[in-house]
Amino acid sequence: MPPAKVQEYADGLCYTDLMAGYYTDASDEVLQAIADYSAWFFVWDDRHDRDIVHGRTGHWRRLRHRLHAALDAPRHHLHHPDPLVAGFADSVLRLFGFLPHTWNQRFARHFHAVIEAYDQEFRNRVRGHIPGVEEYLALRRLTFAHWIWTDLLEPSAGCELPASVRRNPAYRRAALLSQEFAAWYNDLCSLPKEIAGDEVHNLGISLITHAGLTLEEAVDDVRRRVEECVSAFLDAEREVLEFARDLDDGTVRGKELGAAVRSCVGAMRNWFSSVYWFHHESGRYRVDNWDDRSTPPYVTNETAGEK
């Protein structure tokens, strides 16, 4: 975005509002870091999209390698000439300051996988490959960064959860359902834009192509999946709250873990309302108001040059 477009569109995109509605227990410092990282993520997503649209394979390849490097050594990339790389390094360094090194390593491992998933999407779109439904769902968990947003529940709660807690079946199921809801609802709201742009990465498009559904049937199928996430989450949430009560065994550590799990599952619940609100308030999805339904008006649609 050039400065004039920032002034005109940035607030209406509501990127930071989305995070404020999710991580409601976070301190101001943690919430600001997460919100800035979220805004960076959307900008990265738009750069990735424009690189695909304009066939900038070399630009994307260089960016991919630079992001991997910045994730491994963020302090060394704070002044990188590409502001997208420098902004990422700044966000990562701030996020790494809240919890122990073990959390930082996990976050980095998860985000390395996200970068590679974006590369897979790049290659799919360049080739015009529409993934099958199961292939798409597995890849979507990475391109939507399910485990990144779940990791960020912990600095929001002020506590790194041990693996035994994170791997509890109910906790993991509740976390996955909150993210699946968000990813699939995003696909539902993005479908008009992505059909207009001849894109290949959308659950609705996979259902149309590989399950032989009509557009209307695909929309109904995605909506059904979204609704099932809500009801299944409510069941998982009850189990997680029981698990939190069991953790709170009268010890100081037990009380801390029980409170942290309650905070995390409460934020998972918030994700449903925050995502729903965001998709109906953000200018990112108001495609009927755009001159070109495939191209957001806030994107600088340059065809050459690397920023």
C-alpha positions, 0 to 999 in steps of 0.5 A, spaced: 500 500 500 502 506 498 501 512 503 494 514 500 491 507 500 493 506 507 489 512 509 483 510 505 483 503 506 487 501 512 482 502 518 476 499 514 480 492 513 479 491 521 486 487 521 487 489 528 480 488 530 480 481 529 485 479 533 483 484 539 476 480 539 480 473 539 486 474 544 481 478 549 486 476 555 492 478 552 496 484 556 496 490 551 503 489 549 502 482 547 496 484 544 499 489 540 505 484 538 499 479 535 495 485 532 501 487 528 503 480 526 496 479 524 496 485 519 503 483 517 500 476 515 495 479 511 500 484 507 504 477 506 498 474 503 497 479 498 504 480 496 504 472 495 497 473 491 500 479 486 506 475 485 502 469 482 498 473 478 504 477 475 508 470 474 513 473 479 516 466 480 523 469 482 521 474 486 517 469 490 522 464 491 527 470 494 522 472 499 520 465 501 528 464 502 528 471 506 522 469 510 525 462 512 532 466 514 528 472 518 525 466 522 531 463 524 535 470 525 530 475 526 535 480 529 539 480 523 533 482 518 530 488 522 533 493 517 532 488 511 531 493 504 524 489 503 520 492 508 516 485 508 522 481 511 524 487 516 516 487 518 516 480 519 523 480 523 520 485 527 514 481 529 517 475 530 522 478 535 517 481 539 513 475 539 519 471 542 520 476 548 514 473 552 515 466 553 521 461 554 525 459 548 521 452 547 515 456 545 519 460 540 522 454 537 515 451 536 512 457 533 518 457 528 517 450 526 510 451 525 511 458 521 517 454 517 511 449 515 506 455 513 512 458 508 512 452 505 505 451 504 504 458 501 510 455 496 505 449 495 499 454 493 504 458 489 506 452 485 498 449 484 496 456 482 501 457 477 500 450 474 492 451 475 492 445 479 485 444 483 487 440 489 482 434 491 478 436 497 482 432 502 488 434 499 486 441 500 483 441 507 490 438 509 494 444 506 489 449 508 490 448 515 497 450 514 496 456 509 491 458 514 496 457 520 492 453 524 497 452 529 500 459 529 494 462 531 493 456 537 500 457 539 499 465 540 493 463 545 499 461 550 502 468 550 495 471 551 494 467 557 501 468 560 503 461 560 507 456 556 503 450 556 506 443 556 506 438 551 501 433 555 496 439 555 497 441 548 496 434 546 490 433 550 485 430 545 479 435 547 484 441 547 487 439 541 480 438 538 477 444 540 483 448 537 482 445 531 475 446 530 476 453 532 481 454 526 477 450 521 471 454 522 475 460 521 478 457 514 472 455 511 468 461 513 473 465 510 473 460 504 465 461 503 466 469 504 472 469 499 469 464 494 466 470 489 473 473 489 477 467 488 472 465 482 472 471 479 480 471 479 480 464 476 483 461 483 484 454 485 485 454 492 478 454 496 474 449 499 468 451 494 472 450 488 475 443 490 468 441 491 465 443 485 471 440 481 472 434 484 465 432 488 461 434 482 457 439 486 454 446 483 456 452 485 449 452 490 451 445 492 458 447 494 456 453 498 451 449 502 456 444 503 461 449 506 456 452 510 454 445 513 461 444 515 462 451 518 455 450 522 458 443 524 464 446 527 460 450 532 456 444 534 462 440 535 466 445 538 461 446 544 462 439 545 469 439 545 469 446 550 465 442 555 471 437 555 476 442 556 473 445 561 473 439 565 480 438 563 482 444 566 478 443 573 482 436 573 489 440 572 487 445 578 489 440 583 491 445 589 498 446 587 501 452 585 502 449 578 496 446 577 492 452 579 496 456 573 495 451 568 488 450 569 487 458 569 491 458 562 487 452 559 480 456 561 483 462 558 485 459 552 479 455 550 475 462 552 479 465 546 478 459 542 470 461 543 472 468 541 474 466 535 468 464 532 464 471 533 471 475 531 471 471 525 464 472 523 464 479 525 471 481 521 468 477 515 462 482 514 465 488 517 472 488 513 473 491 506 477 485 504 471 481 503 466 487 500 467 484 492 461 487 490 463 494 491 470 493 487 471 495 480 474 488 479 471 483 483 478 479 482 482 485 485 482 488 491 482 496 490 487 497 496 492 493 493 498 496 488 497 492 482 504 493 479 506 488 474 514 489 475 519 491 480 520 488 487 519 492 493 
